[in-house]
Amino acid sequence: MIILKNSGVPIYQQIANDFRDRILKGEIEQGTYLPSIRSLAKDLKISVITTMKAYEVLEEEGIIQAVQGKGFYVNAQDAEMMREQHLRKVEEALSEAIQAAKVAKMTREELVQTLESLLDIDEL
């Protein structure tokens, strides 16, 4: 896991985003226990409080669950929940793209054409 301390994204959010992405991609399977809060904080050289905040975010989203005395494990992810998570990420990314297009004074047609071009490139 790579944490960028000067990225503008809070460290706890970077950690939560990394775990969320890896879980939703299936890289971390359901039932897997995540590293302990203390060991993750030590490995990343960050505060235990920051690590705890990242885990709390994931727990609030229902992605992980705390087990008394054992730590946090990955909840079973149903297909609909995974789809909703991915849709949310797409919406966020497209919203950012729309804002950037406004700054660049792109027309709607130019923005749509750019998206279509990127989709065509991705299909290759």
C-alpha positions, 0 to 999 in steps of 0.5 A: 500500500502506498500512502501519499502524504502530500496528495491532498487526500487524507491518509485515512481516506487513502487507506480506506480507498485502497482496501475498498478497491482491493476488496471490490476487485476480489483481491482481498476475499471475503472472510479475510482478516485485515492487518491489525490496526497497530501493525498497519499503523507501524508498517505505514509509519502513521498514527494508530488513530489514522488507521482506526479512522480508515477501518471505521469508514469501511465498517460504516460502509458495511465492507468490513466488520469488527470481531471482538478480540480478533480484529476486522474481517471482510464481509461477504459482498453481494453482487448488487452491493459491489455494483452500487459501489462501482457505480458510485465511483464512476459517478464521482469520477465523471463528476470530476471530469465534468468540472475539469471540462468546465474549467477547460471550457469544453463543449458538451459534444467535445466532452462526449467525444472524449469519453467515446474516444477513451471507451474505443481505446479501452476496447482495443 
